[in-house]
Amino acid sequence: MAGILKIISPYFSHEGYYILFLMTFLETALFFGFIVPGESIVVISGLLASKGVLDLGNVVLIASAGAILGDQTGYVIGREFGQKLIARYGGRIFLKTAYIAETESFFKRHGGKTVFLGRFAAWLRAMSPFVAGSSRMSYPKFVFFNAAGGLVWAAGYSLLGYLVGDSWEQIRRYLGEAGLFVLITGAALFFILRLFSRKKHLLIQRLDWLDKTLSAQVPMTWGFLKARLDAGRWWGLRLTVALSSIFIAFHTFGEIIESQTRRGLLYRLDLKSAAFIKSIESPGFARAMTLASNILDFYVIAAAAAALGLFLLLKKDWWRLYAFMLAAGAGAPLLFLLKIGVSQRRGFTFRFPSGYAYSSIIIFGFWAYTGWVSFFTAGGKEEHRKRRKVFRATVLFFAAALSLLVGASRIYWDVHWLTDVLAGYAAGFAWLALSIVIVRTIEESVTRK
């Protein structure tokens, strides 16, 4: 790695920004994503920023600009020439004219998610702007999801390169595997949806036959699996997803402890994140973090908890109130015991995990949960359903933003390491989800009787 950096540093120090823009632009503008390693260039640029060859802020800005403008170009080409090209050459690449109507319908329903998530998989990254244009996807909608995806993609990959430093090859391998997983999963889902829409009746008959066969041969096992995937019941898919989320959160917390014990990747990220914070220190940023710390201090979080409890009490939403009392009331002593247990291990202090991050996930997370289940829950007219979606998205956004701001301010003022905050998030989410699952299960058991 040192030898490679020695070779490429002189070129990147002068022309690096031009190379970065050109690579990220061509990747989606003219289908170069199949051969141009755009994500690799962004990761390398972040790595060079950590070595002082490039400026990290400029890397994020230029990579975002290249990605967004490249997608815009791909969209325009697709809108002006897409259907003609598909009609003329589509058969050679398995895109028949009959599929165009299905593609347009798919992008009307899922175009925004495809544009945003497609940014993180090479094949989708190269094709989605063109297909969005040829499908006549709404241009304002495309611009929004394209800009959001480009910014998140550029910032995420460049920050990974910056924070990981010499370990970028390992991260690049993981990102490649993740991108491949996203591609395969997306292609499989698209194929299943298309197959279901065209062969709906035949597929239902086949599934019914499979259901009857498995019910006859392995009734107990198949009945148990079907019950776990029943989306209409708490004991089915909802409980399965909730328990899976709890397991992932606990596993993440354990992995953070293990990585810190072995001085692994997360330990190095602690050091890199601290260096990154020092590199972006400025009077304006310090004032912003001071304001965040003052606004989101212990007393404000406690006031948010009290307001939530009072809100549930006034609404007489007793089950949600019980769940909140379990999450917040029992959460505090649980955190204390957790800190004592972890601090006994070598290399850990009482700051691990971050109490602020832990509390913010529980309080703001429960605000999001309450908003999700309490407002506009009943069906109704189309405008009511739209209001429900907008409200839920807004509540989730502010809950996530406030929790992240709490963690960022603690890291900035050197109160906690990055892993302290991540562990606090993981532990807080695990206990929050477990509290909700416990009370909701008791509620379902009581109301069923």
C-alpha positions in Angstrom: 0.0 0.0 0.0 2.8 2.4 0.8 4.4 1.7 -2.6 1.1 2.2 -4.4 0.5 5.5 -2.6 4.0 6.7 -3.5 3.3 6.0 -7.2 -0.2 7.6 -7.5 0.2 10.4 -5.0 2.0 12.8 -7.4 -0.7 12.4 -10.0 -3.6 12.7 -7.6 -2.2 15.7 -5.8 -2.5 17.7 -9.1 -5.2 15.9 -11.2 -6.9 13.9 -8.5 -10.1 15.9 -8.4 -10.5 15.8 -12.2 -10.0 12.0 -12.2 -12.5 11.6 -9.4 -15.1 13.7 -11.2 -14.6 12.0 -14.5 -14.8 8.5 -13.1 -17.9 9.2 -11.0 -19.6 11.0 -13.9 -18.9 8.4 -16.6 -20.0 5.6 -14.4 -23.7 6.4 -14.9 -23.7 8.8 -17.8 -22.8 6.4 -20.5 -23.1 2.9 -18.9 -19.4 3.0 -18.0 -20.3 1.6 -14.6 -19.7 -1.9 -16.0 -16.0 -1.1 -16.5 -15.3 2.1 -14.5 -14.6 1.4 -10.8 -16.4 4.5 -9.4 -16.8 3.3 -5.8 -13.1 2.2 -5.8 -12.0 5.7 -6.9 -14.1 7.3 -4.2 -12.6 5.0 -1.5 -9.1 5.6 -2.8 -9.7 9.4 -2.8 -10.9 9.2 0.8 -7.7 7.2 1.7 -5.6 9.9 0.0 -7.4 12.5 2.0 -6.4 10.7 5.2 -2.8 11.0 4.0 -3.1 14.7 3.3 -2.9 14.4 -0.5 -6.5 15.5 -1.0 -9.0 17.4 1.0 -11.9 15.3 2.4 -14.5 18.0 2.0 -13.5 18.5 -1.7 -13.6 14.7 -2.3 -17.2 14.4 -1.0 -18.3 17.5 -2.9 -16.7 16.5 -6.2 -17.7 12.8 -6.0 -21.3 13.9 -5.2 -21.3 16.3 -8.1 -19.9 13.7 -10.6 -22.4 11.0 -9.4 -25.4 13.3 -9.5 -24.6 14.9 -12.9 -23.8 11.5 -14.4 -27.2 10.2 -13.3 -28.8 13.3 -14.8 -27.1 12.7 -18.1 -28.2 9.0 -18.1 -31.7 10.1 -17.3 -31.8 12.6 -20.2 -30.4 10.0 -22.7 -33.0 7.4 -21.5 -35.8 9.9 -21.8 -34.9 11.1 -25.3 -33.6 7.9 -26.9 -34.4 5.1 -24.4 -37.6 3.6 -25.9 -36.2 3.8 -29.5 -33.0 2.1 -28.4 -34.9 -0.6 -26.5 -37.2 -1.2 -29.5 -34.3 -1.5 -31.9 -31.7 -3.2 -29.8 -33.5 -4.5 -26.8 -33.8 -8.0 -28.1 -30.1 -8.4 -28.1 -29.9 -7.6 -24.4 -33.2 -9.3 -23.4 -35.2 -6.1 -23.2 -38.2 -6.8 -25.4 -40.7 -4.1 -26.4 -43.4 -5.9 -24.4 -41.4 -5.3 -21.2 -41.4 -1.5 -21.5 -44.9 -1.1 -20.2 -44.1 -3.3 -17.2 -40.9 -1.3 -16.6 -42.8 2.0 -16.7 -45.4 0.6 -14.2 -42.6 -0.6 -11.9 -40.8 2.7 -11.9 -44.1 4.6 -11.1 -44.4 2.5 -8.0 -40.8 1.9 -6.9 -38.7 4.3 -9.0 -37.5 6.4 -6.1 -36.3 3.5 -4.1 -34.7 1.9 -7.1 -32.8 5.1 -8.0 -31.6 5.6 -4.4 -30.7 2.0 -3.6 -29.4 1.3 -7.1 -26.6 3.8 -6.4 -25.0 1.1 -4.1 -24.8 -1.7 -6.7 -22.6 -1.3 -9.7 -25.0 -2.8 -12.3 -28.1 -1.0 -11.0 -26.0 2.2 -10.7 -25.2 2.1 -14.4 -28.6 1.2 -15.6 -31.2 2.8 -13.3 -30.9 6.5 -14.6 -31.3 5.3 -18.2 -34.3 3.1 -17.3 -35.8 5.8 -15.2 -35.6 8.2 -18.2 -36.9 5.7 -20.7 -39.8 4.9 -18.3 -40.7 8.6 -18.1 -40.3 8.7 -14.3 -41.3 12.0 -12.8 -38.2 14.3 -13.2 -38.6 16.1 -9.8 -38.9 12.8 -8.1 -35.8 11.5 -9.9 -33.8 14.6 -9.0 -34.6 14.2 -5.3 -33.7 10.5 -5.0 -30.8 10.9 -7.3 -29.3 13.8 -5.2 -30.0 11.9 -2.0 -28.4 8.7 -3.2 -25.4 10.5 -4.7 -24.7 12.4 -1.6 -25.0 9.4 0.7 -23.0 7.2 -1.6 -20.1 9.8 -2.0 -20.0 10.7 1.6 -20.2 7.1 2.8 -17.5 5.7 0.6 -15.1 8.6 1.0 -15.5 8.6 4.8 -14.8 4.8 4.8 -11.6 5.3 2.9 -10.6 8.2 5.2 -11.4 6.4 8.4 -10.1 3.0 7.6 -6.8 4.2 6.0 -4.5 1.3 5.3 -7.3 -1.2 5.8 -9.2 0.0 2.8 -8.7 -3.2 0.8 -10.6 -5.1 3.5 -13.4 -2.7 3.5 -13.5 -2.6 -0.3 -13.9 -6.4 -0.3 -16.8 -6.1 2.1 -18.4 -3.4 0.1 -18.0 -5.5 -3.0 -19.8 -8.4 -1.3 -22.5 -6.1 -0.1 -23.0 -4.6 -3.6 -23.2 -8.1 -5.1 -25.7 -9.1 -2.5 -27.9 -6.0 -3.2 -27.6 -6.7 -7.0 -28.7 -10.4 -6.6 -31.4 -9.6 -4.2 -32.8 -6.8 -6.3 -32.7 -8.8 -9.5 -34.4 -11.8 -7.7 -37.2 -9.5 -6.3 -37.7 -7.9 -9.7 -37.9 -11.3 -11.4 -40.4 -12.6 -8.8 -42.6 -9.5 -9.0 -42.6 -9.7 -12.8 -43.3 -13.4 -12.8 -46.1 -12.9 -10.2 -47.7 -10.2 -12.3 -47.7 -12.3 -15.5 -48.4 -15.7 -14.0 -50.4 -14.7 -11.0 -53.1 -17.3 -11.3 -50.8 -20.1 -12.2 -48.4 -19.2 -9.4 -51.2 -19.1 -6.9 -52.2 -22.6 -8.0 -48.7 -23.8 -7.6 -48.3 -22.3 -4.2 -51.6 -23.7 -3.1 -50.4 -27.2 -4.2 -47.1 -26.7 -2.4 -48.9 -25.6 0.7 -51.2 -28.6 0.7 -48.3 -31.0 0.0 -46.1 -29.6 2.8 -49.1 -29.5 5.2 -49.8 -33.2 4.5 -46.1 -34.3 4.8 -44.7 -32.1 7.5 -47.7 -30.5 9.1 -46.1 -29.4 12.4 -43.0 -27.9 10.8 -44.8 -26.2 7.9 -47.6 -24.9 10.1 -45.0 -23.4 12.5 -43.2 -21.7 9.6 -46.4 -20.4 8.0 -47.5 -18.9 11.3 -44.2 -17.1 11.7 -44.7 -15.4 8.3 -48.3 -14.5 8.7 -48.3 -10.7 8.1 -51.8 -10.2 9.5 -51.1 -11.3 13.1 -48.8 -10.1 15.9 -47.7 -13.7 16.5 -46.7 -14.0 12.8 -44.4 -11.8 10.7 -44.5 -8.8 13.1 -43.1 -10.8 16.0 -40.6 -12.6 13.7 -39.2 -9.3 12.5 -39.1 -7.8 16.0 -37.2 -10.8 17.4 -34.8 -10.8 14.5 -34.1 -7.1 15.1 -33.5 -7.7 18.8 -31.1 -10.5 17.9 -29.2 -8.4 15.4 -28.9 -5.5 17.9 -27.6 -7.8 20.7 -25.2 -9.4 18.2 -23.9 -6.0 17.1 -23.3 -5.0 20.7 -21.3 -8.2 21.3 -19.3 -7.7 18.1 -18.3 -4.2 19.1 -17.0 -5.5 22.5 -15.2 -8.3 20.7 -13.6 -6.0 18.2 -12.5 -3.6 20.9 -11.0 -6.5 23.0 -9.0 -7.7 20.0 -8.0 -4.2 18.9 -9.7 -4.9 15.6 -11.2 -2.7 12.9 -13.5 -0.7 15.2 -10.6 0.1 17.5 -8.8 1.6 14.5 -12.0 3.4 13.5 -12.0 5.1 17.0 -8.6 6.5 16.3 -9.4 7.6 12.8 -12.7 9.2 13.7 -10.9 11.2 16.5 -8.3 12.4 13.9 -11.1 13.2 11.5 -12.9 15.3 14.1 -9.8 17.3 14.8 -9.3 17.9 11.1 -12.7 19.5 10.6 -12.7 21.7 13.8 -13.8 25.2 13.1 -15.4 28.0 15.1 -18.7 27.6 13.2 -18.8 23.8 13.6 -17.9 24.1 17.3 -20.8 26.5 17.8 -23.2 24.1 16.1 -22.0 21.2 18.3 -22.2 23.4 21.4 -25.8 24.3 20.5 -26.6 20.6 19.9 -25.0 19.6 23.2 -27.0 22.3 25.1 -30.3 21.4 23.4 -29.9 17.7 23.7 -28.4 17.5 27.2 -29.7 15.1 29.9 -32.4 17.5 31.1 -33.9 17.9 27.6 -33.9 14.1 27.0 -35.5 13.7 30.5 -38.1 16.3 29.6 -38.9 14.5 26.3 -39.4 11.3 28.3 -41.7 13.1 30.7 -43.7 14.7 27.9 -44.1 11.3 26.2 -45.3 9.7 29.4 -47.8 12.5 29.9 -49.0 12.2 26.4 -49.7 8.5 26.7 -51.3 9.1 30.0 -53.7 11.7 28.7 -54.5 9.5 25.7 -55.1 6.6 28.1 -52.9 4.5 25.9 -52.2 2.2 28.8 -50.3 -0.6 26.9 -48.0 1.9 25.2 -47.5 3.6 28.6 -46.5 0.3 30.2 -44.1 -0.4 27.4 -42.5 3.0 27.8 -42.2 2.6 31.6 -40.5 -0.7 31.1 -38.1 0.7 28.4 -37.2 4.0 30.2 -37.7 2.9 33.8 -35.9 -0.4 33.8 -33.5 0.8 31.1 -31.6 3.1 33.4 -30.6 0.4 36.0 -29.9 -2.0 33.2 -27.5 0.4 31.6 -25.7 0.8 35.0 -25.3 -2.9 35.4 -24.2 -3.2 31.8 -21.5 -0.6 32.3 -20.3 -2.3 35.5 -20.1 -5.7 33.7 -18.3 -4.4 30.6 -15.9 -2.2 32.6 -14.5 -5.3 34.2 -13.0 -6.4 30.9 -9.6 -5.2 30.0 -9.4 -2.0 28.0 -12.9 -0.8 28.8 -14.0 2.2 30.9 -17.3 3.2 32.5 -18.0 5.4 29.5 -18.8 2.3 27.5 -21.5 2.2 26.2 -22.5 5.8 25.9 -25.4 6.6 28.2 -26.5 9.5 26.1 -26.7 7.4 22.9 -28.5 4.6 24.8 -31.1 7.0 26.3 -31.6 8.9 23.1 -32.4 5.7 21.2 -34.9 4.7 23.8 -36.7 8.1 24.2 -36.7 9.3 20.6 -37.2 5.8 19.3 -40.3 5.4 21.5 -41.6 8.7 20.3 -41.3 7.3 16.7 -43.0 4.1 17.7 -45.8 6.0 19.4 -46.3 8.2 16.4 -46.3 5.1 14.2 -49.1 3.3 16.0 -51.1 6.2 17.5 -51.8 8.5 14.6 -53.9 7.8 11.5 -53.8 4.1 12.2 -57.3 3.4 10.8 -57.9 3.1 7.1 -59.8 5.7 5.2 -59.7 7.9 2.1 -56.7 8.2 -0.1 -55.7 11.6 1.4 -55.8 10.1 4.9 -53.4 7.3 3.8 -51.1 9.9 2.3 -51.1 12.0 5.5 -50.3 8.9 7.5 -47.3 8.1 5.3 -46.0 11.6 5.5 -46.5 11.8 9.2 -44.8 8.5 9.9 -41.8 9.4 7.6 -41.5 12.8 9.4 -41.5 11.3 12.9 -39.0 8.6 11.9 -36.7 11.2 10.3 -36.7 13.5 13.3 -36.2 10.7 15.8 -33.2 9.3 13.8 -31.8 12.8 13.3 -32.0 13.8 17.0 -30.4 10.5 18.1 -27.6 10.8 15.6 -27.0 14.4 16.7 -26.7 13.3 20.3 -24.0 10.8 19.4 -22.2 13.2 17.1 -22.0 15.9 19.7 -20.6 13.4 22.3 -17.9 12.3 19.8 -17.0 15.9 18.8 -16.4 17.0 22.4 -14.3 13.9 23.0 -16.6 12.7 25.7 -17.0 9.3 24.0 -15.3 7.3 21.4 -17.2 6.3 18.2 -17.5 2.7 19.5 -19.0 4.0 22.8 -21.8 5.7 20.9 -22.4 2.8 18.5 -22.6 0.3 21.4 -25.0 2.7 23.2 -27.2 2.7 20.1 -27.1 -1.0 19.8 -27.9 -1.7 23.5 -30.6 1.0 23.6 -32.3 -0.3 20.5 -32.2 -3.9 21.7 -33.8 -3.0 25.1 -36.4 -0.7 23.4 -37.4 -3.4 21.0 -37.4 -6.1 23.7 -39.6 -3.9 26.0 -42.1 -3.3 23.2 -42.2 -7.0 22.3 -42.8 -8.1 25.9 -45.7 -5.7 26.5 -47.2 -6.2 23.1 -47.1 -9.9 23.5 -48.9 -9.6 26.9 -51.4 -7.3 25.3 -52.2 -9.7 22.5 -52.5 -12.6 25.0 -54.9 -10.6 27.2 -57.1 -9.3 24.4 -57.4 -12.7 22.8 -59.0 -14.2 25.9 
